[in-house]
């Protein structure tokens, strides 16, 4: 029974280590691309890997569909008031 617990622990830290390596690789690739050090690289794959790793940790980086919420506009119509 103790052996099963050790295997689950091993898989947990190994998975975290792999995510950390992929996160570091994606950040380095994106940084080099944005700094202009690497000319022949498309940063799309690195950005998608970065987003996937961050979402596995529960961090959401994406936009909300690219649309801003439109505030409801109320029409202010004035009705003539009658004074006596």
N, C-alpha and C positions, 0 to 999 in steps of 0.2 A: 504494500500500500504506500509506503514512503517513497518507493521508486516512481510511482505514478505521479505523485506530487512534485517530485524533482523534475520529471519530464515536462510537466505543465509550466513550471517555473522557467525552465530552460527555453521553452518555446516562446514565452512571454518576453524575456529579455532579448532573445535573438530577433524576434519580430520588431521590437523597438529599435534595436541596433540597425537592422536593415532599413527601417523607415528613416532613421537619423542619417544614414549614409546617402539615401536617395534625396532627402531634404537638402543636405549639404551640397551634393552634386548639382541639383537643380538651381540652388541659389548661386553657386559659382558660375554655372553656365549662363544664367540670366545676367549676372553682374558683368561678366566679360563681354557679353553681347551688347548690353546697353552702354558700356564704356567704349565700345568700338574696337576691342582687342581681337575679336574673332569676326572675320568678315563673312565667311561662308556658312554661317550657322543660322537656321531658322529657330527662333526662341519659342515657337509654339509648343513643341513637345516638352521642353523643360518647364514651361509655365503650366502645362496641364499636369505634369508629374508633381510640381510644387503644390498645386491646388488639391490634387488627390491625397497627398501625404498630409497636408494641413487639415483636410476634411476628416481624415481618419483620426486625428486628434481632437476633432470637434470644433475646429476653427473655420468659419465661413468667410471667404474672401470675395466672393462674386458679387456682381451687381444684382439689383432687384429687377431683372428683366430689361434694364435699360430705360425704363419709363418712370418718370416722376409722378408722384401722386398728385392728382389734380384736386385742388380744394374746391369744394362745392361752392359755387357762387350763387348767392341769393339775389334775386332781383328786388331792388328796393323801389317799390312803386309807392308813390305818395297819393293818397286820396284827398281830395279837397275837403277841408273841414268847414262846417257851417257854424258860424258864430251868430248868436242872436243879440 
